[in-house]
Amino acid sequence: MPKRSWRRLGSAQPESLVICERLESAPLLLDGIWEGELEDVLLKDLAFAWGSRFRPGR
């Protein structure tokens, strides 16, 4: 799959609201679950677009 920004790939999906909620309420849990499931860049792009202070993968 070619690299695509989460803004184009996932921001229009209803699931993105749940992911954004978890970025705010349980970011470490989300980061741990995300690891190995999907590309890390997708979560990083969504966190940036959402304006989250949490930086996944750190």
N, C-alpha and C positions, 0 to 999 in steps of 0.2 A: 504494500500500500504506500503510495507516495506521501511524503510529509504534508500534512494539512494542519492549518491552525484550528484549534478548538473552537474559535469564534465562528468559523464556517461549518465545522464538522458537528459540534455538539450543542452549541448555544441555542439552537432552535428546538432541541429535544426536550420533552417534559422532564426527563431525568436530570437535566442540568440544574433545575431548581433544588432538587434534593442534594445534589453534590455541593452546590453553593451553600446550602444550609449547613452541611457537615463541615465545610471550610470554616464556618463561623463557630459552630458549637463543639466540634470534635475533630480538629484538624490533624492531630497526631494519629488518631484512630483511622481516619480516612487515608492518610499517607501510608500507613502500614498495610492496610487492606489493598490499596491501589497497587502497591509494589508487586510487580510480576503479573498483574492482570491485564493492564493496558499500558500503552506507551507513557512514560513519565512526562513527556513534553505536553501531553494533552491536559494533565492536571495542572502543570505549571502555567500553561496558557490560560486556562480557565481561572485560576487563582489571580493571575495578573489582570485579566479582563474584569473580574468581579471586584477588584480593588482590595483583595485580602492582604492583610499584613503577614500572614503565614506564607512561607516559601517552602513548598513541597520538596522533598528530596534532600533536605539538609540534616 
